Amino acid sequence: MMLLTTVSRAQEAVPDEGKGSAVRTFTVTLADNSSKSINLPWQNRLTLLRIWKPGMEGNHRRHAQLRSISERYKKAWYKTADGFEIVTLAVGNDRKQWKDLLTADSMSSFLNGQVMEPQNGAGFAGFQPDSYPYEVLMDEKGTVLAVNPDAKALEGLLADRKIFQPAKRTLTGTLAQSLNRDEAFRNG
């Protein structure tokens, strides 16, 4: 189990991290006290980078939302990406509190790491959150797609990049189609 930490921020756009900007590399401390350098984009995957502080109100609810989204989209087939990954960065120096939250919130499916509070205005991987939590969705090339997306917006962005689009309630006509355009759909 590999753990990384993520830092999040309110849902306001920031010029330096706006849509279309590229992301960088950062080093985190893992739960086993080892250090790991993280290069974004992460393994040709769509990546949600969450920067957060343990002990803040709303973490448990958001982690549950992200866990649910991760279960649905982690292994989905995407047009250009090899999957979806959530990387979390916990900001602070209380390792016990952080590890307890990872266990309590069942965050083992995320890459979780911990970083110290940045000094003198330094940020994380090119991001300088002014409040926590702070989330950034990046594509497989490291381009920022959204800053602080809510659950519905995040799912919409991920669904739009899937090869197989979700069925709509107002669906009429073809119910299923093979990837081979020459193959007809057979019922029964």
Disulfide bonds with the S-S distance in Angstrom:
none
